[in-house]
Amino acid sequence: MSSTASNADPVREFVIAGHGNLPKVKSMLEQDPSLLNARYQWGTDDFETAIQAAAQVGSVQVAEFLLSKGAPLEICTAAMLGRREVVERMLSADPKSAAAVGAHKIPLLPHAALSGDVTLLKVVWGKGSRDGATLALVNAVSRGRTEAAGWLIDNVAPDLGAKNFQGKSLLQVAEERKDEATAALLRAHGAV
């Protein structure tokens, strides 16, 4: 199912809820089970399901709930959830999946960064997931994943001057979160 209708469109509402509103996701899915895998079309070739929305922003609870209801486990969602063995199996079965993208064409590496699992980051990077290094760092910093942020800085050359979707620097994000370990890491590498 795909949709491009108005703001009152239940598919659009469900996908938006998938970004982190678990009570709404549960309520809407209970009322209309067909929403589970429904795709909303944001643009010409930009489709998104609720589970992809959850994976994009690191909403573990929503993703786990949707999986429990039968949503498919795609590689980007598995990476966000830190399911390293699943990701490794998927990469072995289809090496091209290292170039997989989730919602809004967000690459695999930033999804893996949301998990904070450095070994997983090493796996996807080693298998060829090379896109999205800066977004991966933004995700790691926004989640307080200091060790993952350090690995990314040391290994994948992200832009330390990047800003998040609110226009805040990585250092500002860490400081606002009162995440001194990540802030110190960023300062040590010259971030302002």
C-alpha angles and dihedrals in degrees: 000000000000129000141192100169131126130299088275089065109127092212091056091046092049094049091048089050088051089070089077114310100116097172091054092045090052094046095047094045091050089053095043118017090183088076092072096093099014114136124217118209111223096173143349095303102001111110127166137185124201093255091051088051090053091048092049094058100031097251098163096175094053093045093049091048093050091047089052088055093052106270111152119260106233122188095254091054091046089051093049089051091050094241093155098170091051091049091048091051091049092049091048092049092047116014090189088068087081084080093051119134131200130203116342088012092286107167128237097255095065090049090053090049090059088063093056090219106142093191089055090050089052091049097051092042091048091051091054107271095144103148124095101029094150094046087049089057092046089052094047093049093045090054096043092246095155097169092049091047090052093050091049092049092049097044117023107038101235120182106264089195092062122129128215124237089278092055094252122140119242090250091052090051092051093045093048089051088051086236099152094172093058092040090053091049091051093047090050088057094047102261117154 
